[in-house]
Amino acid sequence: GYTPKFFLAECGKITKGIMTGLDKRLWPIAFKRALYLLADKLATSKGYGGIVTGESLGQVSTQNLSALKVLNRGISLPILRPLLGFDKDEIVKMARHIGTYEYSSKIPEFCSVFSFHPKTKFTYRVIEEVDKVVSSAVDEVLGAVREVKLYGEEEEPDLQGLKVDVLPEGAVLVDLTGKAENAVRLTPRQVMEFVFKNGPDKTYVFLTGGDKFNVDLVRSLRKMGVKAFVLS
């Protein structure tokens, strides 16, 4: 596991500039362009090697080839689009498989720069027009970006009710660190399937390495009624 980083950008100034300075049909492409510029500047300043998006070809007006071509203009980092060839049903299926669907489905769709009749054909001249409107706002937003620590780097994971000092008799020892001997070595992604195939009525003790994500996984099992613990 690892400690993810989350950067929060308050984009109100960007949306205000778009809504007051551009044709409504350009609002969606303009906001996405602003996000591209913001991501490029932020990632470069942090020394990251690329930008990853969730775009799927043709799903909406800003994800057709005409849009993607012009959106790339002037972006210094490679843009990776791992979902580009997937349709919506395939993406939903994948999200269910990796366990993110239930979380994302609870988040309502919201975008104040939505347009019922957006443009679907774009030229570089359109992007030049957009950049004149959003560039200064992007720089302002960049200067106020906050890093939100989802799990504080010095914060100890909460082990209340999960911690055991001795392996209970008959318990299955599962290693999530990839370092322990005499234990079932699994990745976090494999845990759920293993537990329910091996028997959810058994007792499972996990070596988490103190990783917050791993501890949360054990806690999730507990909420499902599984006798799951963390070995200190």
Secondary structure, DSSP 8 states (H G I E B T S, - for coil): -----EEE---HHHHHHHHHHS-GGGHHHHHHHHHHHHHHHHHHHHT---EE----TTSSGGGSHHHHHHHTTT--S-EE-TTTT--HHHHHHHHHHHT-HHHHTTS----TT--SS------HHHHHHHHHHHHHHHHHHHHT-EEE-SS-TT-----TTTEESS--TT-EEEESSS--SSSEE--HHHHHHHHHHH-TTSEEEEE-TT-HHHHHHHHHHHHTT-EEEEE-
